[in-house]
Amino acid sequence: MTASFALLRVHVPPQGLTDAPLDWLGLNGSGQAQARGTTLLSDLPPSDRLELILPASRVAAHRIELPALTGKHEAALIRQALEDRALGDLAASVIVSGARQDKLMCVWVCERAWLERQLANFASLRQADLLTPEQALLAPGQHAETPSGWIFQRAPGEYGLLPSQDVLLSLCPNSQAIDTLLTAPPINRVNLLVGLPGLRRAQASFSLAQLKPALWLLIAAALIYLLAQTLEWRQLAAREANLRQSIRQNFAAANPGVPIIDPILQWRQSRGQPGQQGGDALDQLARFAALSGLSLKPARIESEEGRLKLTLTTTDANQLKPVLQGKGISFESQTTDKGLEQLIIKIDKGQP
């Protein structure tokens, strides 16, 4: 039983869904029977949709007369008519309107608690899509034997349940018998699930298919946000690069022959503006570069009182070390985590 059907009909016994085997019928997309069997609830074959055929002993069909135009008062008129004929509390019942011919309407009534128990038994396995009474599978002038008894439809919307075939044939002598009720198409289409709107909404609330549009919209919004942030970062980076290049060109034009180490800081110092701590050390480094003829590009410049820390590539550090040693300037060298070399130069105001 690995095949998947378009529709699986399961015949619910009068005692409800228990551990007893259940009769089922698998139909294709055209409504034609493909396979049938009897299995436990947990072993039912897979299907796209599930239809539960409810026993006639649990679902009553009432044929009531209503005014031609009822409008929004139809539900109230139906309840008023049922109070005179239905047993039990109508508030504890599921009431669903069926087919109507002129002023006559077939109304289906089922105990709400019993119906909810059957759906709860199925909930752990799958969700029911259709709840069809046995009587709805009969055409006028037909009858069938079911576990509840003999069901029949004498006239449109006029259903009955009898304990024996003899009594049935005495009332409906021209009635035609149906051998297999599950294979019969639903003549009067009715779905008692519409009488449980709260349960129906709860079953559909966690449908992944309904969440897919929202998920796609969320993903699209996130991508648009990331794209906007990336464009903004690129614009800011381009503006910073252009600004640095402009400052470098202006500083080189205003101070020809002066090595450029940090154009922004040097520009501030040349204009007499307060810069970062270590401006004197930067001037000292510029003099070192001018005397040695080196073009240094420090990755980081730090200064403390009497010390200058330069983070350089290994190539620049190897070029600067002999110059410092030749001028008698003491320094220390250490390697950073990023593989660069840091020179810690002891600065004396008396040094050139």
N, C-alpha and C positions, 0 to 999 in steps of 0.2 A: 504494500500500500504506500508506495512512494510517489504515485502520480498526484498532481495537484489539480483540483477541479475548479471550475468557475464558480459553482455554487454547491454547497454541501447541505443537504436537508437531514436533520436529525429529528426522529420521532420521540418526543418526550412522553414517558409513560404517565398514567394517572397519579402514581405515587411520587412523581418528580424524578429529578436526576439523582440516582443513587449509584451504588457499586454494580448494579445489574447491567448487563449488556444492552446496547442501544441499537435500534435499527437506523440505518442511514442510506442515503442515495446521493451519488455524485453526478452532477450535470455539467455539460460543457457550456460554452458561451451562447450557443443557440437554444439552450433549454432542453437538449436531448439527454436522456439518461445514459451514462457511461459505465457506471458500476454501482453495485449495492452490496451491503453486508451488515453484519451485526458484531459490534466490538464494544469494548469498554470505553468510557468517556476519555480516558487518557490516551487511547490508541486510535482515536478518530483520524482519518487521513487529512492532509492539508488542503486548504481551499482558499480562494480569493474572498469569498463571502460565505457567511454561515446563516442558515435559516432554521429556526426551531419550530417544529410543528407541535402546537400545544393541544393537549387532550380536551375533548368536548366536555368532559365532566368538570373541567376547571374554567371553561369560558362559556358564558351564556350569550346567546344572540337574541335581542329583543327587537321586534318589529313595531315601531311606534309611528303615530301619525302626527305630523307637524304642519303648521300653516305654510302656505306657499312661499311667503316672504318672511324670513325670521331674522336675517341680518345678524347683528351682534348679540341678539338675545337667544340665539340658537342653543348655546350651551345651557342656559338657564331653563329653557323649555324642555330640553332632553332630560335634565335632572328631575324636573317636576313630573315628567311622564314616568320616569323610572321609579320614583318613590312609591307609586301605586302598585308596582309589579315586582321589583327587585327585592330580594331578601338581604338583610345585613345593612351595614353602614356604607353608604355611597362614598363617604370621605375616605374609606379604606379600600376603595376599588379603583381600578384603572378603567376609564370609560373612553372608548374610541368610536367615532362616527364612521359608519360604513357607507355602502351604496345607498342612493336615494332614487326613488321612482315616484314622480309627482309629489304627493304629500306623505308617502311612506318612506321611512328610513330604517335601515338595519343598524342597531347600536350594539357594540360588543362590550361586555363587562367581565372583568377578571379580578380576583383578589390580589391586591397590590403586594402584600407581604409574601404570598406564595410565588408570585412572578419574580420578585426581587431575589428570592432565595435561589431560583433556578439560574438567574443571570449571575449570581455570586458564585455558584458552582462552576460556571464556565469562565469566570473572570481570570482565573489563574492560568488558563490555557489559551483562550482567545476571546474575542468580543463577538457577540451576536449582532447581526445586521438586520434580521427580519424575525418577527414573532408572529406566526400565522396560525390561526385556529384551524383545527381539523375541518370544521364545517365549511371554511372558505374554499376548500379544494373541491367541493361538490357543485355541480351544475344543477339547475332546477330539474326535478324528476330523477335524481340519482340518490343512491344510498351506498353505504360501505360499513363493513364490520371493523371495529376498532377495539383496543383494550378497554375503553370506557363503555362500550356497548354498540348498538346500531345507530348510526347517525344518518340523517336524510335531509333533503331540501325539497319540500313539496311544491313551493312556489318561490319566486324571487324574494329573498330575504326572510323566508319562512322556514326556519330550521327546527330540528327536533332530535332528541336522544331517547332511544327506547331500549329496554333490556333484552328483547328477543326479536327475531326476524318475523315470526308469525304475527306479532302485534303490528309490526311495521307494514307488512304486506296487506294487512286488513285495513289500515288507514290509507296506504298508498299502493294500491294493487298494480299500478302501471310503472312503478319505480324501477329504474335500471341499476343493477349492482355494479360496483367498481371493485375489481379484484385487488389492485395495488393502489392504495391511497397516495403513497409517496410520489408515484409517477404522474399523478394528475396535476395539470397546471392550475394555478390559483384563479378561480373564476371571479370571485369577488376579492380583489386585492385589498388587504387590510394589514397593517403593521401595528401591533399593540405597543411597539417600542415608542411610538409618538406620544403615548399616554404617560411616559416617564421622561419628560424633558430634562429634569435635573440629572438623572442617571445617564441620559444620552449625551449631555454636554460633558459630564465627567469622563465618559469613555473617550470622547473626541478631544479632550483638552490636551492630552499628552501625545497626540499624533505627530510623528516626526515629519510627515508630509506637510502638515500645516506650519511647522516651524521652519521649513526650508526657505521660504521667501524672506523671513525675518533674518535668518542666518546669512543669506546672501547679501541682504541690505547692510547688515553689520560689517561683513567683510569688505564690501565696497566702500563704506564710510571710513573704515580703518585704513584702507589703501590710499584713499584720497587724502586723508590727514597726513599719512607718512610722506606722500608725494609733495604736499604743500610744505611740510617741514624741511624736506630735502632741498627743495628749490630755495627756500628762505636761507638755509645754511650756506648753500652755494653762492647766493647773492652776497651774503655777509662776508664770506671768505674772499670773494672777488674784490669787494670794496676795500677790505683790509689790505690785500695784496697791492691794489692800485695806490692806496694811501702810502704804504711803505715805499713803493717805488718812487712816488712823487717826492716824498721827504728825502729819500736817498739822492735823487737828482738835484734837488734844491740845495742840499747840504754840500754835495760835491761841487756845485757851481759857486757857492759862497765861500767854500774853504778848499781851494785847490791844493792838492798834494797831501792832504790830511787823510790817513787811512780810515776807512769807514768800518767800524766794528758794530755799533748799535746806533743807527742813524737817528732814531727818535730821541734817545737819551742825549746823544751828542748835539742834536739840534736844540734841545731845551737848554743845555749848558751854554751853547754858543750865544743864545739869546738872553742869557742871564736868568733863566727860569729855574725854579727849584726842580730837581729831578729825583730819581730814586737814590736811596742811600748807596754810597759807593761811587759817586761821581768823580771824586779825586782819584780813586783807583782806576776808573775808566780812562781818565787823562793819562795816568801813569802807563796803562797798557797801550794807549795810542802812541806814546813816546817810545815804548819798547818796539812796537811794530815799525815806527818810522826809522829807528836806528838800525833795525835788523833787515828792513826791506821786505818783511813778511806780510802777507795778506791773510790775517787770521779771521776765522769765522767761528767764534765760540758758540756752542750750543746753549750754554748757560753762563752767566756772570754773577758772582756773589762777592760781597765784600764785607769784611769786618774790620775793626780797628787794627791796623797794622798788617792785615792779611788780605790777599786777593785770591779768590777761587775761580779758576777757569775750567770749564768742562769742554774738552776738545776731542776731536777725532784723534786716533793714534798717529796719523800722519802729521797733523798740525802740532801735536804735542812733541813728537820727535824733532820737528823743525825748531820749536821754540826752546827746548831744553838746552842745546848747545849755546844759544844766544845768552840765556840766563847765566849759564855756567861761565861763559867768557866774560861777563860783566860782573861776576862775583855776587850775583843775586841768589840767595838761598831759596830753595823751594822743596816741596814734598810732592810725591806723585802717588796716586792710588786709582784703582779701576772701579768704575761704577757698575751697577747692576745691568745697565744697558750696553755694556761693552765699550763705553767711552772712557777717556782718561781725564782725571781731574788733577790739575796742578794747583797746589796751595803755595802762593808766592808771598814771602815776607817782604813787606814794603817799608822802606825807610825814606823819610822825607829828604834825606841827603842823597838818595840815589837819583841818577839822571832821569 
